[in-house]
Amino acid sequence: MEVQFPLVDKEYLLEKFQGKGGWTFARIPEIRQNQKAPFGWVRVRGRIDDFEIKNYNLQPMGNGNLFLPVKAEIRKKLNKKEGDYVHIILFEDNFPTEMPEELKLCLMDEPNAYETFLNLTREEQKTIIEWIYSAKTDTVKVERIAKTIDKIIIGSKITGKKASMQEGDATQKLPLNANTKFLPGAEMPEL
């Protein structure tokens, strides 16, 4: 797999659409609309100052340019508002959003593994899929798929939003949530 270079890496002004409920955003004129995607969206991941973003769609402005919406949650954490500058680094986000067919087939090869995976919350499924597909090589991706299946097989029960997997008398919390970050080469969280 190849090294990915940022689409943008610079300071941008936070602006706000006028009117009640107007979005706060940064214009990103360097990135052009994707003519093959709905509404011309471009899916990105990266950072706004020190805040990591994933699965974000750059939105069309109506003039061929795109903008990055900056949610209130992010602005509060960064202590930024309209008129402030933020440093934005964006990469194209090619992680799958749905379960890839190869993962589905591998899970279906093991009794109950597919059903167990589907019983995880959508957020937990997405976190595992991102971890698997952030691998730098196909060999590592295959190892991660195998490790995921092994972890599912040894567990007897996965339940709830803060899912736990029980093995014998011990219960371990799954450390999977929207803030879970996997670095290339990182170990899968203990299930």
C-alpha positions in Angstrom: 0.0 0.0 0.0 1.2 3.5 -0.7 1.9 6.5 1.6 -0.9 9.0 1.5 -0.2 12.7 1.2 -2.5 15.3 2.6 -5.0 17.0 0.3 -4.6 20.1 2.4 -2.4 21.2 5.3 -2.8 24.9 6.2 -4.6 27.6 8.1 -8.3 28.3 7.3 -10.7 31.0 8.5 -13.9 29.8 10.2 -16.9 31.4 8.6 -20.6 31.1 9.4 -23.6 30.9 7.0 -26.0 33.8 7.9 -29.4 33.1 9.4 -30.7 31.1 12.3 -28.9 27.8 12.6 -26.3 28.7 10.1 -23.3 26.3 10.0 -19.8 27.3 10.9 -17.4 26.1 8.3 -14.0 26.5 6.5 -13.9 27.0 2.8 -11.6 24.4 1.2 -11.2 25.7 -2.4 -8.1 23.4 -3.1 -10.3 20.3 -3.2 -12.7 19.9 -6.1 -16.1 18.2 -6.0 -16.2 14.4 -6.7 -18.4 14.1 -9.7 -19.0 10.4 -9.0 -20.2 11.0 -5.4 -23.7 12.1 -4.3 -23.9 16.0 -4.2 -20.2 16.1 -5.2 -19.1 15.2 -1.7 -15.5 14.3 -0.9 -15.1 12.0 2.1 -12.1 13.0 4.2 -10.3 12.3 7.5 -7.7 14.3 9.3 -7.4 17.0 12.0 -8.8 20.4 12.8 -6.1 21.8 15.1 -5.7 18.9 17.6 -9.2 17.4 17.0 -9.2 14.2 14.9 -12.0 13.8 12.3 -13.1 10.7 10.4 -15.8 9.9 7.9 -16.4 13.6 7.2 -18.0 14.8 3.9 -16.8 18.1 2.4 -20.0 19.8 1.4 -20.7 21.7 -1.9 -21.1 25.5 -1.7 -23.0 25.7 -5.0 -20.2 27.3 -7.0 -18.0 24.2 -7.5 -16.2 24.8 -4.2 -16.4 22.7 -1.1 -16.5 23.5 2.6 -15.8 21.6 5.8 -18.5 22.0 8.4 -17.1 22.5 11.9 -19.5 21.3 14.5 -20.2 23.1 17.8 -18.6 20.1 19.7 -15.4 20.6 17.8 -15.4 24.4 18.2 -16.0 24.1 21.9 -13.1 21.7 22.4 -10.8 24.0 20.4 -12.2 27.2 21.9 -12.7 28.6 18.4 -15.5 30.6 16.8 -16.4 32.4 13.6 -13.5 34.7 12.6 -10.8 32.5 14.2 -8.3 30.5 12.2 -7.8 26.8 12.5 -5.1 24.5 11.1 -6.7 21.8 8.9 -5.0 18.7 7.6 -7.2 16.5 5.4 -6.6 13.1 3.7 -9.0 11.3 1.4 -10.9 8.8 3.5 -11.1 5.5 1.7 -12.1 3.3 4.7 -15.1 1.2 4.0 -18.3 2.4 5.6 -20.1 -0.9 5.1 -18.8 -4.4 5.9 -16.5 -5.5 3.0 -17.5 -8.7 1.3 -14.2 -10.4 2.1 -14.7 -9.8 5.8 -18.3 -11.0 5.7 -17.3 -14.2 4.0 -14.6 -14.9 6.5 -17.0 -14.3 9.4 -19.6 -16.5 7.8 -17.0 -19.4 7.7 -17.0 -19.6 11.5 -20.2 -20.7 13.3 -21.9 -17.7 15.0 -19.0 -15.3 14.2 -21.0 -13.3 11.6 -24.1 -13.1 13.9 -22.0 -12.1 16.8 -20.3 -9.4 14.8 -23.7 -8.1 13.7 -24.8 -7.9 17.3 -22.1 -5.4 18.1 -23.2 -1.7 17.9 -22.7 0.0 14.5 -20.0 2.1 16.1 -18.1 -1.0 17.4 -18.4 -2.7 13.9 -17.1 0.5 12.2 -14.2 0.7 14.6 -13.1 -2.9 14.0 -13.6 -2.5 10.2 -11.4 0.7 10.3 -8.7 -1.1 12.3 -8.7 -4.0 9.8 -8.6 -1.8 6.7 -6.0 0.7 8.1 -3.4 -2.1 7.7 -0.5 -1.0 5.4 -0.2 -4.4 3.7 -2.6 -7.1 2.6 -0.7 -9.6 4.9 -1.4 -7.4 8.0 -5.1 -7.0 6.9 -5.5 -10.8 6.7 -3.8 -11.2 10.1 -6.2 -8.6 11.6 -9.3 -10.4 10.1 -8.1 -13.6 11.6 -7.4 -12.0 15.0 -10.9 -10.4 14.9 -12.5 -13.8 14.2 -10.4 -15.5 16.9 -11.5 -12.8 19.5 -15.2 -13.4 18.5 -14.9 -17.2 18.7 -13.5 -17.2 22.3 -16.2 -14.9 23.6 -19.5 -16.3 24.8 -21.6 -13.1 24.9 -21.5 -9.6 23.5 -24.2 -7.2 24.7 -25.2 -3.6 24.9 -23.7 -0.3 23.8 -20.8 -0.7 26.2 -20.5 -4.3 25.1 -18.7 -6.8 27.2 -17.4 -10.2 26.1 -17.6 -12.9 28.8 -15.1 -15.7 29.1 -15.6 -18.0 32.0 -16.0 -15.8 35.1 -14.2 -12.8 33.8 -15.9 -10.0 32.0 -13.9 -7.6 29.9 -15.2 -4.3 28.6 -14.8 -3.7 24.9 -12.8 -0.4 24.6 -14.5 0.5 21.4 -16.1 3.8 20.8 -16.1 6.8 18.5 -12.9 8.0 20.2 -11.0 4.7 19.8 -8.0 5.3 17.5 -6.1 2.6 15.7 -2.6 3.3 14.4 -1.2 1.3 11.6 0.4 -1.8 13.2 -1.5 -1.2 16.4 -2.9 -4.2 18.3 -6.6 -4.8 18.4 -8.2 -3.9 21.7 -8.7 -6.9 24.0 -12.2 -8.1 23.6 
